[in-house]
Amino acid sequence: MKIFNRVLLTGVLLLSATCLSALSIEEAWHNDLRSKFLNNETVIMEVNIRSFNSKDIDGDGFIREDIGEERGTFLNAIERLDELKNLGVNTLHVLPVTPVGKLKALGTSGSLYAAAGFDSLNEDLIDKTSNLTPEQQAKKFIDEAHKRGIRIIVDVPACASYDLYLQRPDLFVTAPTGEPVVPADWTDVRLLAVGTEDKLDSNVYNLYKDFVKYMLSLGVDGIRADVAHCKTAVFWKNLIEYSREKDSEFLWLAESSDSWKDGISEYGVFTSFDKLLEAGFDGYYGSFFNVKDWKTSKEMYRDVSLSLNEVKKFSDKKSVIGSFTTHDEVSPIILKGPQLSDMIIWLSATLPLNSYFVDGFQTGDDYSYKMGNKLAPSSNTDDDMYFTHRGKIDIFNLSRKPKGEYETLRNSFLLGNDVKKSVLPVLNDGAFTTLKTNHNEVFAYMFSNNIKKVITIGNLDFENSKKVTVKVPKFNPKHQNVLPIKITAMPDVKNGKVFLNLAPGEIVVLIIHELL
């Protein structure tokens, strides 16, 4: 009997060990972000942890902890992860988590991009009531995201604060006057010295190398390089190679565009987007932010074709994000209303790119703040104003949680992300084919394989309706079936043409199946 019990106990222990081992394997996170990105599978949401899940009681748009309001932190951000997962978001682009400068600052908390250091975390993002260290809090947020299949990209600022300049002037470019260089019109930051293609500035390079090492230790899956073109190709090449030695799936996304031709300062460098991709970046922004300026289909075709074709020129695989709207762009709601937001959703769903949105986009936030650019009752910087950019998500203060009034956009957002999954093989394998329409303001394009055609038609006139005819090559209703995915009324189909009425700014999506 004792022998039986010993055998039984041994079996139970072995079974328990096996179950625990299986559980640990199941829970262990293996970064796959680079592969997902290069296959256009990521749906990226840009988030500002400082406001992501903040609690604004009085509705003025900003957070005052002295009256019981709560800023966003790594820990309370966890509450919103299920919400984003349920919307189809599988990747977060987290705006800078580095400490923020307080001198010559913008806003009551300072710009997230005015880095005061690269080897610690912004104290604004830390829950001071928790017993966890700042790093443990950040890691808990990242681990909880991973449990939900959400990957994390962290933003690395391009420049640094005046505070850091006072501490480490050796890190910065100086003008002939001896003063540190203010790049572009960014009055709250100073330009870091990166050296040349032939000789790196080791001080700045090591600063960034330590940052990458720090992010890897927290479990971050990739980095978005702010204004990537203001550093040399060799700077990024060495940094990317260093990260890939640690994690071959570590993603590098360059904030760069084929539209940008100039540097941010006459004293700095400018590295074109193609040189950045050659240096090892996996993707870039393209020119999709021009969507707000498209008046004709020709303009739309030009920008889309250019961005999609550029990534095909490299021996190793590259991709691009649908940068239709970012924190640097005015909200689509302000520009052209919810129709533009809806158009962005479905362009993202029917083009071979990685979908990209800003938190609040999914419900149509106009990023208006009641007290924006007015005197604040108190400040954590030397700026006593609630400095904001009109119509852009706030990065300068402790702000309200992003949220808009257009709940119908949420349904479109969710549907668009679901459709993207189902049609992605066609988008990745097919070519961008423009279709002939009877209006200059109406675009129509198609991706197809032997079984399926994905057709997207949109009206760039946001004031007038259009009666539209679209010619679809090799379309035969006798052998092919039209499935409307996103449409308000069924189109007429005959003689290889699609006939439909488009409301101002309306976009429709059709799938044509071969009848077997």
Secondary structure by P-SEA (a helix, b strand, c coil): caaaaaaaaaaaaaaaaaaaaaaaaaaccccaaaaaaaacccbbbbbccccccccccccccccccccccccccccccccaaaaaaaaccccccccccccccccccccccccccccccccccccccccccccccaaaaaaaaaaaaaaacbbbbbbbbccccaaaaaacccccccccccccccccccccbbbbbbccccccaaaaaaaaaaaaaaaaaacccbbbbcccccccaaaaaaaaaaaaaacccbbbbbcccccccccccccbbbbcaaaaaaacccccccccccccccccaaaaaaaaaaaaaaaacccccccccccccccccccccccccaaaaaaaaaaaacccbbbbbcccccccccccccccccccccccccccccccccccccccccccccccccaaaaaaaaaaaaaaaaaaaaaaaccbbbbbcccccbbbbbcccccbbbbbbbbcccccccbbbbbbcccccccbbbbbccccbbbbbcccbbbbbbccbbbbbbbbbbcc
